[in-house]
Amino acid sequence: MVAHLLSYPLGIANSTVSCLPRDVAISGEHNSTSLIISRPGQYDIRYFWSLGPDPTTNWSTQLLVRIDPTITVVTTVNCFDNLPLRP
């Protein structure tokens, strides 16, 4: 599933991605990038987990950025393809 990425220069980078309707989010990954050389301590992961109703349908990541306003985060979700039941 393709991830949505958003970057905010105010100290927070968010990314949330959704499965297709009726599919279930079973795991996720995240990757952060920066336009400048990253050093340890430039950001903290505030959360990285699944969101949504039960069963979950989304995966989300949020970074708290301390120094570098160019950091972006990309979240990827692995979805279980829940096919509709046949009549």
SULCORNOR-V466573 format. One record per residue. N is the residue number from 1. RES is the residue in one small letter. SS is DSSP state (2 for helix, 1 for strand, 0 for the rest). Layout:
n=N res=RES ss=SS
n=N res=RES ss=SS
This chain:
n=1 res=m ss=0
n=2 res=v ss=0
n=3 res=a ss=0
n=4 res=h ss=0
n=5 res=l ss=0
n=6 res=l ss=0
n=7 res=s ss=0
n=8 res=y ss=0
n=9 res=p ss=0
n=10 res=l ss=0
n=11 res=g ss=0
n=12 res=i ss=1
n=13 res=a ss=1
n=14 res=n ss=1
n=15 res=s ss=1
n=16 res=t ss=1
n=17 res=v ss=1
n=18 res=s ss=1
n=19 res=c ss=0
n=20 res=l ss=0
n=21 res=p ss=0
n=22 res=r ss=0
n=23 res=d ss=0
n=24 res=v ss=1
n=25 res=a ss=1
n=26 res=i ss=1
n=27 res=s ss=1
n=28 res=g ss=1
n=29 res=e ss=1
n=30 res=h ss=1
n=31 res=n ss=1
n=32 res=s ss=1
n=33 res=t ss=1
n=34 res=s ss=0
n=35 res=l ss=0
n=36 res=i ss=0
n=37 res=i ss=0
n=38 res=s ss=0
n=39 res=r ss=0
n=40 res=p ss=0
n=41 res=g ss=0
n=42 res=q ss=0
n=43 res=y ss=1
n=44 res=d ss=1
n=45 res=i ss=1
n=46 res=r ss=1
n=47 res=y ss=1
n=48 res=f ss=1
n=49 res=w ss=1
n=50 res=s ss=1
n=51 res=l ss=1
n=52 res=g ss=0
n=53 res=p ss=0
n=54 res=d ss=0
n=55 res=p ss=0
n=56 res=t ss=0
n=57 res=t ss=0
n=58 res=n ss=1
n=59 res=w ss=1
n=60 res=s ss=1
n=61 res=t ss=1
n=62 res=q ss=1
n=63 res=l ss=1
n=64 res=l ss=1
n=65 res=v ss=1
n=66 res=r ss=0
n=67 res=i ss=0
n=68 res=d ss=0
n=69 res=p ss=0
n=70 res=t ss=0
n=71 res=i ss=0
n=72 res=t ss=1
n=73 res=v ss=1
n=74 res=v ss=1
n=75 res=t ss=1
n=76 res=t ss=1
n=77 res=v ss=1
n=78 res=n ss=1
n=79 res=c ss=1
n=80 res=f ss=1
n=81 res=d ss=0
n=82 res=n ss=0
n=83 res=l ss=0
n=84 res=p ss=0
n=85 res=l ss=0
n=86 res=r ss=0
n=87 res=p ss=0
